[in-house]
Amino acid sequence: EFRGRVAGIKVKTVDTTGDGDAFVSGFFYSIASDRSIFQDEKRLRKALYFANVCGAITVSDRGAIPALPTKEDVLQFLIEVAAILKN
């Protein structure tokens, strides 16, 4: 029942191999962690943003598998973005 868009994340692209896999994996992780995200637009948007971060990190490095981020990589990225936005 929701409509809209979740903004992408601008990064320096090195290699786009694996970015879709990273996005889908990040989104599936969010669904597995909270199956009710489809009932709450705010949580759904957060899940999609998390998936966008997974894709952004992946395109910032070479190779599909070596570039895939860990959960810690994504959380660190989010902390860094929050710090930049705060300043």
Secondary structure, DSSP 4 states (H G I P E B T S, - for coil): -------------S--TTHHHHHHHHHHHHHHH-GGGGG-HHHHHHHHHHHHHHHHHHHTSSSHHHHPPPHHHHHHHHHHHHHHHH-
